[in-house]
Amino acid sequence: MSEVKLTAETRTEFGKGAARRIRRASKVPGVLYGHGSDPLHLTFPGHDLLLALRTPNVLISLDIDGKTNELAIPKAVQRDPLKGFLEHVDLLLVKRGEKVTVEIPVHAEGELAPGGNLLEHVLSSLPVEAEATHIPEAVTVSVEGLAAGASVHAKDITLPSGVTLAVDEDAVVLQVLQAQAEEAEGEGTEGEEAAEV
């Protein structure tokens, strides 16, 4: 897991006008909370934060006003729906050795059984509990040779050591479906035969 260092400044202005001024200065407003402490309103450098958030569940080492250092993980990120730039970020304060519940992306690898089958991601991310400094970036699941009707449950996924499921172990993560086009063609043929009779 990667750790990214960011500088942050405390902010005293709030509201839409203040947020717009912050964004015009290529910065992003945000809040750091957790461990029962009061929420800390911060301003982050926009480009550096955008690069850091490319990694899911990135561990961020914050240098706040050059005085305090804190560890945090992203909890909620708001983006502009059209342009995609960052509008606001919520960070969760964490400590080394502390367990946190996060969602990690699920990647599938391998070829399905022949026959035009489709792979459905029922859960695109898997809820897990892991140490804050050892959160896996993703889990990879082999779907090699799976046929229509097959499914992969949460309990079937091999997790790194120290990481446990935070979801029902029988939850379906991936399932293989029969291609819809074949079914539609079959239904059309039956309808034509019925019309001829």
Accessible surface in RSA format (square Angstrom, percent):
REM  Atomic radii and reference values for relative SASA: ProtOr
REM  Chains: A
REM  Algorithm: Lee & Richards
REM  Probe-radius: 1.40
REM  Slices: 20
REM RES _ NUM      All-atoms   Total-Side   Main-Chain    Non-polar    All polar
REM                ABS   REL    ABS   REL    ABS   REL    ABS   REL    ABS   REL
RES MET A   1    82.64  42.8   6.76   4.5  75.87 180.7   8.76   7.4  73.88  97.9
RES SER A   2    45.77  38.7  36.43  48.6   9.33  21.5  43.44  92.5   2.33   3.3
RES GLU A   3    73.90  42.4  43.40  32.8  30.50  72.6  22.46  43.4  51.44  42.0
RES VAL A   4    41.85  27.5  38.75  35.1   3.10   7.5  41.85  36.4   0.00   0.0
RES LYS A   5   164.03  80.0 142.28  87.3  21.74  51.8 108.59  97.7  55.43  59.0
RES LEU A   6     6.91   3.8   2.37   1.7   4.54  11.4   6.14   4.3   0.77   2.1
RES THR A   7    84.20  59.9  81.93  83.1   2.27   5.4  61.77  83.0  22.43  33.9
RES ALA A   8     2.78   2.6   0.00   0.0   2.78   6.3   0.89   1.3   1.89   5.0
RES GLU A   9    86.87  49.9  86.87  65.7   0.00   0.0  32.80  63.4  54.07  44.1
RES THR A  10    62.42  44.4  44.40  45.0  18.02  42.9  23.43  31.5  38.99  58.9
RES ARG A  11    35.28  14.8  23.72  12.1  11.56  27.5  11.84  16.2  23.44  14.2
RES THR A  12   121.28  86.3 101.60 103.0  19.67  46.9  76.25 102.4  45.02  68.1
RES GLU A  13    91.35  52.4  86.68  65.6   4.67  11.1  39.27  76.0  52.08  42.5
RES PHE A  14   115.93  58.0  89.13  55.2  26.81  69.8  89.77  54.4  26.17  74.9
RES GLY A  15    50.88  62.7   0.00   N/A  50.88  62.7  39.50 108.4  11.38  25.5
RES LYS A  16   160.04  78.1 149.01  91.4  11.03  26.3  96.91  87.2  63.13  67.2
RES GLY A  17    33.84  41.7   0.00   N/A  33.84  41.7  25.21  69.2   8.63  19.3
RES ALA A  18     3.51   3.2   1.60   2.5   1.91   4.3   1.60   2.2   1.91   5.1
RES ALA A  19    14.87  13.7  14.15  21.8   0.72   1.6  14.15  19.9   0.72   1.9
RES ARG A  20   129.95  54.6 127.46  65.0   2.49   5.9  40.97  56.0  88.97  53.9
RES ARG A  21   117.59  49.4 110.70  56.4   6.89  16.4  53.95  73.7  63.64  38.6
RES ILE A  22    20.86  11.9  17.42  13.0   3.43   8.3  20.84  15.0   0.01   0.0
RES ARG A  23    71.84  30.2  56.61  28.9  15.24  36.3  21.09  28.8  50.76  30.8
RES ARG A  24   176.34  74.0 142.14  72.5  34.20  81.4  78.75 107.6  97.59  59.1
RES ALA A  25    61.46  56.5  36.70  56.6  24.76  56.3  49.33  69.5  12.13  32.1
RES SER A  26    85.67  72.4  70.46  94.0  15.21  35.0  43.74  93.1  41.93  58.7
RES LYS A  27    68.71  33.5  66.17  40.6   2.54   6.1  37.78  34.0  30.93  33.0
RES VAL A  28     5.22   3.4   5.22   4.7   0.00   0.0   5.22   4.5   0.00   0.0
RES PRO A  29     2.06   1.5   2.06   1.9   0.00   0.0   2.06   1.7   0.00   0.0
RES GLY A  30     0.00   0.0   0.00   N/A   0.00   0.0   0.00   0.0   0.00   0.0
RES VAL A  31    21.30  14.0  21.30  19.3   0.00   0.0  21.30  18.5   0.00   0.0
RES LEU A  32     6.61   3.7   5.30   3.8   1.31   3.3   5.30   3.7   1.31   3.5
RES TYR A  33    72.15  33.7  71.47  40.7   0.68   1.8  56.82  42.7  15.33  18.9
RES GLY A  34    13.75  17.0   0.00   N/A  13.75  17.0  11.76  32.3   2.00   4.5
RES HIS A  35    93.86  51.3  46.04  32.0  47.82 122.3  40.71  42.0  53.15  61.8
RES GLY A  36    86.27 106.4   0.00   N/A  86.27 106.4  43.99 120.7  42.28  94.7
RES SER A  37    60.69  51.3  40.31  53.8  20.38  47.0  45.37  96.6  15.32  21.5
RES ASP A  38   124.99  87.6 111.80 111.3  13.19  31.2  30.27  71.3  94.71  94.5
RES PRO A  39    78.37  57.1  65.30  59.5  13.07  47.5  65.30  53.9  13.07  81.2
RES LEU A  40    65.21  36.3  64.83  46.4   0.38   1.0  65.21  45.8   0.00   0.0
RES HIS A  41    61.68  33.7  58.06  40.4   3.63   9.3  38.48  39.7  23.20  27.0
RES LEU A  42     0.00   0.0   0.00   0.0   0.00   0.0   0.00   0.0   0.00   0.0
RES THR A  43    10.56   7.5   8.78   8.9   1.78   4.2   4.97   6.7   5.59   8.4
RES PHE A  44     0.37   0.2   0.00   0.0   0.37   1.0   0.37   0.2   0.00   0.0
RES PRO A  45    36.34  26.5  34.91  31.8   1.43   5.2  36.09  29.8   0.25   1.5
RES GLY A  46    12.84  15.8   0.00   N/A  12.84  15.8  10.73  29.4   2.11   4.7
RES HIS A  47   123.03  67.2 114.32  79.5   8.71  22.3  85.76  88.4  37.27  43.4
RES ASP A  48    68.78  48.2  65.15  64.8   3.63   8.6  10.60  25.0  58.17  58.0
RES LEU A  49     0.00   0.0   0.00   0.0   0.00   0.0   0.00   0.0   0.00   0.0
RES LEU A  50    59.37  33.1  58.95  42.2   0.42   1.1  58.95  41.4   0.42   1.1
RES LEU A  51    79.03  44.0  68.71  49.2  10.32  26.0  69.01  48.5  10.03  27.0
RES ALA A  52     4.46   4.1   0.00   0.0   4.46  10.1   3.93   5.5   0.52   1.4
RES LEU A  53    22.16  12.3   4.82   3.5  17.34  43.6   5.03   3.5  17.13  46.1
RES ARG A  54   174.26  73.2 141.93  72.4  32.33  77.0  58.26  79.6 116.01  70.3
RES THR A  55    35.93  25.6  32.09  32.5   3.84   9.2   7.55  10.1  28.39  42.9
RES PRO A  56    55.97  40.8  43.75  39.9  12.22  44.4  54.29  44.8   1.68  10.4
RES ASN A  57    21.28  14.7  15.69  15.2   5.59  13.5   0.30   0.7  20.98  20.3
RES VAL A  58     0.30   0.2   0.00   0.0   0.30   0.7   0.30   0.3   0.00   0.0
RES LEU A  59     2.99   1.7   2.99   2.1   0.00   0.0   2.99   2.1   0.00   0.0
RES ILE A  60     0.00   0.0   0.00   0.0   0.00   0.0   0.00   0.0   0.00   0.0
RES SER A  61    17.12  14.5  15.73  21.0   1.38   3.2   0.00   0.0  17.12  24.0
RES LEU A  62     0.17   0.1   0.00   0.0   0.17   0.4   0.17   0.1   0.00   0.0
RES ASP A  63    52.55  36.8  51.34  51.1   1.21   2.9  15.83  37.3  36.72  36.6
RES ILE A  64     6.49   3.7   5.90   4.4   0.59   1.4   5.90   4.3   0.59   1.6
RES ASP A  65    59.53  41.7  31.94  31.8  27.60  65.3  24.30  57.2  35.23  35.1
RES GLY A  66    64.47  79.5   0.00   N/A  64.47  79.5  25.68  70.5  38.79  86.9
RES LYS A  67   176.52  86.1 138.05  84.7  38.47  91.6  90.72  81.7  85.80  91.4
RES THR A  68    70.16  49.9  65.62  66.5   4.53  10.8  63.68  85.5   6.48   9.8
RES ASN A  69   116.63  80.4  89.57  86.6  27.06  65.2  25.32  60.9  91.31  88.3
RES GLU A  70    51.08  29.3  46.11  34.9   4.96  11.8   6.27  12.1  44.80  36.6
RES LEU A  71    22.38  12.5  19.18  13.7   3.20   8.0  19.18  13.5   3.20   8.6
RES ALA A  72     0.00   0.0   0.00   0.0   0.00   0.0   0.00   0.0   0.00   0.0
RES ILE A  73     1.51   0.9   1.51   1.1   0.00   0.0   1.51   1.1   0.00   0.0
RES PRO A  74    24.70  18.0  12.82  11.7  11.89  43.2  12.82  10.6  11.89  73.9
RES LYS A  75   109.40  53.4  79.34  48.7  30.06  71.6  48.55  43.7  60.86  64.8
RES ALA A  76    46.53  42.8  38.19  58.9   8.34  19.0  45.56  64.2   0.97   2.6
RES VAL A  77    57.28  37.7  25.52  23.1  31.76  76.5  25.52  22.2  31.76  86.1
RES GLN A  78   101.92  57.0  97.68  71.4   4.24  10.1  31.56  67.2  70.36  53.4
RES ARG A  79   109.03  45.8  90.04  45.9  19.00  45.2  40.01  54.7  69.02  41.8
RES ASP A  80    26.46  18.5  24.07  24.0   2.40   5.7   0.00   0.0  26.46  26.4
RES PRO A  81   125.77  91.7  85.33  77.8  40.44 147.0  96.80  79.9  28.98 180.1
RES LEU A  82   167.21  93.1 133.25  95.3  33.97  85.4 135.21  95.0  32.00  86.1
RES LYS A  83   167.73  81.8 132.58  81.4  35.14  83.7  82.17  74.0  85.56  91.1
RES GLY A  84    32.07  39.5   0.00   N/A  32.07  39.5  25.56  70.1   6.51  14.6
RES PHE A  85    90.54  45.3  84.33  52.2   6.21  16.2  90.30  54.7   0.24   0.7
RES LEU A  86     9.86   5.5   3.31   2.4   6.56  16.5   3.31   2.3   6.56  17.6
RES GLU A  87    47.05  27.0  47.05  35.6   0.00   0.0   2.74   5.3  44.30  36.2
RES HIS A  88    38.38  21.0  38.25  26.6   0.13   0.3  28.40  29.3   9.98  11.6
RES VAL A  89     0.09   0.1   0.00   0.0   0.09   0.2   0.09   0.1   0.00   0.0
RES ASP A  90    35.03  24.5  34.99  34.8   0.04   0.1   0.95   2.2  34.08  34.0
RES LEU A  91     0.00   0.0   0.00   0.0   0.00   0.0   0.00   0.0   0.00   0.0
RES LEU A  92    38.61  21.5  38.61  27.6   0.00   0.0  38.61  27.1   0.00   0.0
RES LEU A  93    16.74   9.3  14.42  10.3   2.32   5.8  14.42  10.1   2.32   6.2
RES VAL A  94     3.06   2.0   0.25   0.2   2.81   6.8   0.25   0.2   2.81   7.6
RES LYS A  95   105.13  51.3 102.83  63.1   2.30   5.5  79.44  71.5  25.69  27.4
RES ARG A  96   149.88  62.9 123.64  63.0  26.24  62.5  63.51  86.8  86.37  52.3
RES GLY A  97    49.93  61.6   0.00   N/A  49.93  61.6  26.03  71.4  23.91  53.5
RES GLU A  98    52.85  30.3  43.11  32.6   9.74  23.2  27.47  53.1  25.38  20.7
RES LYS A  99   100.96  49.3  80.16  49.2  20.80  49.5  64.46  58.0  36.50  38.9
RES VAL A 100    11.15   7.3   5.73   5.2   5.42  13.1  11.15   9.7   0.00   0.0
RES THR A 101    72.20  51.4  59.69  60.5  12.51  29.8  41.65  55.9  30.55  46.2
RES VAL A 102    12.95   8.5   5.64   5.1   7.30  17.6  12.95  11.2   0.00   0.0
RES GLU A 103   101.39  58.2  88.45  66.9  12.95  30.8  27.70  53.6  73.69  60.2
RES ILE A 104     0.00   0.0   0.00   0.0   0.00   0.0   0.00   0.0   0.00   0.0
RES PRO A 105    32.53  23.7  32.18  29.3   0.34   1.2  32.53  26.9   0.00   0.0
RES VAL A 106     8.44   5.6   0.00   0.0   8.44  20.3   0.00   0.0   8.44  22.9
RES HIS A 107    96.66  52.8  94.12  65.4   2.54   6.5  64.36  66.3  32.30  37.6
RES ALA A 108    36.09  33.2   5.61   8.7  30.48  69.3   5.81   8.2  30.28  80.2
RES GLU A 109    99.20  57.0  93.53  70.8   5.68  13.5  32.24  62.4  66.97  54.7
RES GLY A 110    44.20  54.5   0.00   N/A  44.20  54.5  16.34  44.8  27.86  62.4
RES GLU A 111   132.09  75.8 130.05  98.4   2.04   4.9  50.78  98.2  81.32  66.4
RES LEU A 112    39.50  22.0  22.29  15.9  17.21  43.3  22.29  15.7  17.21  46.3
RES ALA A 113    20.78  19.1  16.10  24.8   4.69  10.7  17.62  24.8   3.16   8.4
RES PRO A 114   133.16  97.0 104.82  95.5  28.34 103.0 116.49  96.2  16.66 103.6
RES GLY A 115    47.04  58.0   0.00   N/A  47.04  58.0  35.17  96.5  11.87  26.6
RES GLY A 116    47.69  58.8   0.00   N/A  47.69  58.8  36.92 101.3  10.77  24.1
RES ASN A 117    24.94  17.2   8.37   8.1  16.57  39.9   0.00   0.0  24.94  24.1
RES LEU A 118    90.36  50.3  88.87  63.6   1.49   3.8  90.36  63.5   0.00   0.0
RES LEU A 119    52.32  29.1  24.10  17.2  28.22  71.0  24.28  17.1  28.05  75.5
RES GLU A 120    68.55  39.4  64.22  48.6   4.32  10.3  23.50  45.5  45.04  36.8
RES HIS A 121    79.08  43.2  56.55  39.3  22.53  57.6  38.81  40.0  40.27  46.9
RES VAL A 122    67.65  44.5  42.02  38.0  25.63  61.8  45.41  39.5  22.24  60.3
RES LEU A 123    50.56  28.2  48.65  34.8   1.91   4.8  50.56  35.5   0.00   0.0
RES SER A 124    79.09  66.8  68.91  92.0  10.18  23.5  37.48  79.8  41.62  58.3
RES SER A 125    29.96  25.3  26.06  34.8   3.89   9.0  13.70  29.2  16.25  22.8
RES LEU A 126     0.00   0.0   0.00   0.0   0.00   0.0   0.00   0.0   0.00   0.0
RES PRO A 127    25.41  18.5  25.41  23.2   0.00   0.0  25.41  21.0   0.00   0.0
RES VAL A 128     0.00   0.0   0.00   0.0   0.00   0.0   0.00   0.0   0.00   0.0
RES GLU A 129    67.59  38.8  67.59  51.1   0.00   0.0   4.83   9.3  62.76  51.2
RES ALA A 130     0.24   0.2   0.24   0.4   0.00   0.0   0.24   0.3   0.00   0.0
RES GLU A 131    49.86  28.6  48.83  36.9   1.03   2.5   9.58  18.5  40.28  32.9
RES ALA A 132     0.02   0.0   0.02   0.0   0.00   0.0   0.02   0.0   0.00   0.0
RES THR A 133    19.87  14.1  10.00  10.1   9.87  23.5   7.38   9.9  12.50  18.9
RES HIS A 134   120.89  66.1 111.31  77.4   9.59  24.5  82.60  85.1  38.29  44.6
RES ILE A 135     1.77   1.0   0.15   0.1   1.61   3.9   0.35   0.3   1.41   3.8
RES PRO A 136    20.17  14.7   8.57   7.8  11.59  42.1  20.06  16.6   0.11   0.7
RES GLU A 137    85.32  49.0  78.61  59.5   6.72  16.0  25.87  50.0  59.46  48.5
RES ALA A 138    33.35  30.7  14.38  22.2  18.97  43.2  14.47  20.4  18.88  50.0
RES VAL A 139     6.38   4.2   2.39   2.2   3.99   9.6   6.38   5.5   0.00   0.0
RES THR A 140    79.55  56.6  51.41  52.1  28.13  67.0  26.98  36.2  52.57  79.5
RES VAL A 141    11.77   7.7   8.73   7.9   3.04   7.3  11.77  10.2   0.00   0.0
RES SER A 142    70.56  59.6  49.04  65.5  21.52  49.6  34.47  73.4  36.09  50.6
RES VAL A 143     3.23   2.1   3.13   2.8   0.10   0.3   3.23   2.8   0.00   0.0
RES GLU A 144   111.69  64.1  91.77  69.4  19.91  47.4  48.17  93.2  63.51  51.9
RES GLY A 145    47.66  58.8   0.00   N/A  47.66  58.8  27.21  74.7  20.45  45.8
RES LEU A 146    46.85  26.1  45.48  32.5   1.37   3.4  46.85  32.9   0.00   0.0
RES ALA A 147    51.52  47.4  48.94  75.5   2.58   5.9  48.94  68.9   2.58   6.8
RES ALA A 148    48.34  44.4  24.18  37.3  24.16  55.0  24.48  34.5  23.86  63.2
RES GLY A 149    71.56  88.2   0.00   N/A  71.56  88.2  40.03 109.8  31.53  70.6
RES ALA A 150    30.06  27.6  18.43  28.4  11.64  26.5  28.64  40.3   1.42   3.8
RES SER A 151    41.69  35.2  20.38  27.2  21.31  49.1   5.60  11.9  36.10  50.6
RES VAL A 152    12.79   8.4  12.33  11.2   0.46   1.1  12.79  11.1   0.00   0.0
RES HIS A 153    51.29  28.0  51.29  35.7   0.00   0.0  27.61  28.5  23.68  27.6
RES ALA A 154     0.12   0.1   0.00   0.0   0.12   0.3   0.00   0.0   0.12   0.3
RES LYS A 155   115.20  56.2  85.88  52.7  29.32  69.8  48.02  43.2  67.18  71.6
RES ASP A 156    83.58  58.5  51.29  51.1  32.29  76.4  25.81  60.7  57.77  57.6
RES ILE A 157    13.98   8.0   0.63   0.5  13.36  32.2   3.88   2.8  10.11  27.4
RES THR A 158   126.39  89.9 102.69 104.1  23.70  56.5  76.75 103.1  49.64  75.0
RES LEU A 159    35.75  19.9  13.95  10.0  21.81  54.8  14.58  10.2  21.18  57.0
RES PRO A 160    63.84  46.5  48.39  44.1  15.45  56.2  61.52  50.8   2.31  14.4
RES SER A 161   116.80  98.7  82.80 110.5  34.00  78.3  57.17 121.7  59.63  83.5
RES GLY A 162    51.16  63.1   0.00   N/A  51.16  63.1  37.00 101.5  14.16  31.7
RES VAL A 163    14.08   9.3   3.17   2.9  10.91  26.3   3.17   2.8  10.91  29.6
RES THR A 164    71.45  50.8  68.57  69.5   2.88   6.9  66.37  89.1   5.08   7.7
RES LEU A 165    50.39  28.1  25.41  18.2  24.98  62.8  25.41  17.8  24.98  67.2
RES ALA A 166    44.49  40.9  10.43  16.1  34.06  77.5  21.77  30.7  22.72  60.2
RES VAL A 167    45.71  30.1  26.01  23.5  19.70  47.5  34.86  30.3  10.85  29.4
RES ASP A 168    96.39  67.5  80.09  79.7  16.29  38.5  39.17  92.2  57.22  57.1
RES GLU A 169    95.33  54.7  93.23  70.5   2.09   5.0  18.46  35.7  76.87  62.8
RES ASP A 170    75.59  53.0  66.30  66.0   9.29  22.0  23.06  54.3  52.53  52.4
RES ALA A 171    24.69  22.7  14.69  22.7  10.00  22.8  24.69  34.8   0.00   0.0
RES VAL A 172    46.49  30.6  39.59  35.8   6.90  16.6  39.59  34.4   6.90  18.7
RES VAL A 173     0.00   0.0   0.00   0.0   0.00   0.0   0.00   0.0   0.00   0.0
RES LEU A 174     0.31   0.2   0.28   0.2   0.04   0.1   0.31   0.2   0.01   0.0
RES GLN A 175    54.63  30.6  54.21  39.6   0.42   1.0   3.98   8.5  50.66  38.4
RES VAL A 176     2.69   1.8   0.48   0.4   2.21   5.3   0.48   0.4   2.21   6.0
RES LEU A 177    67.37  37.5  65.42  46.8   1.94   4.9  67.37  47.3   0.00   0.0
RES GLN A 178    87.71  49.0  81.50  59.6   6.21  14.8  11.41  24.3  76.30  57.9
RES ALA A 179    14.24  13.1  14.24  22.0   0.00   0.0  14.24  20.1   0.00   0.0
RES GLN A 180   113.23  63.3 110.29  80.6   2.94   7.0  54.73 116.5  58.51  44.4
RES ALA A 181    67.03  61.6  55.58  85.8  11.45  26.1  63.66  89.7   3.37   8.9
RES GLU A 182    83.29  47.8  73.83  55.9   9.46  22.5  39.11  75.6  44.18  36.1
RES GLU A 183    73.74  42.3  64.37  48.7   9.37  22.3  33.09  64.0  40.65  33.2
RES ALA A 184    62.32  57.3  50.78  78.4  11.55  26.3  54.02  76.1   8.30  22.0
RES GLU A 185   124.76  71.6 113.52  85.9  11.24  26.8  52.13 100.8  72.63  59.3
RES GLY A 186    34.99  43.2   0.00   N/A  34.99  43.2  33.42  91.7   1.57   3.5
RES GLU A 187   119.56  68.6 109.93  83.2   9.63  22.9  43.14  83.4  76.42  62.4
RES GLY A 188    38.29  47.2   0.00   N/A  38.29  47.2  36.21  99.4   2.07   4.6
RES THR A 189    72.74  51.7  70.64  71.6   2.10   5.0  47.77  64.2  24.97  37.7
RES GLU A 190   120.31  69.1 114.91  86.9   5.40  12.9  41.85  81.0  78.46  64.1
RES GLY A 191    42.51  52.4   0.00   N/A  42.51  52.4  35.05  96.2   7.45  16.7
RES GLU A 192   114.08  65.5 109.24  82.6   4.84  11.5  39.93  77.2  74.16  60.5
RES GLU A 193   101.10  58.0  99.81  75.5   1.29   3.1  37.84  73.2  63.26  51.7
RES ALA A 194    73.22  67.3  50.32  77.7  22.90  52.1  57.73  81.3  15.50  41.1
RES ALA A 195    86.79  79.8  49.12  75.8  37.67  85.7  61.17  86.1  25.62  67.9
RES GLU A 196   147.06  84.4 111.17  84.1  35.89  85.4  49.13  95.0  97.92  80.0
RES VAL A 197   162.84 107.2 106.21  96.2  56.63 136.4 125.61 109.1  37.23 101.0
END  Absolute sums over single chains surface
CHAIN  1 A    11378.7       8652.8       2725.9       6251.0       5127.7
END  Absolute sums over all chains
TOTAL         11378.7       8652.8       2725.9       6251.0       5127.7
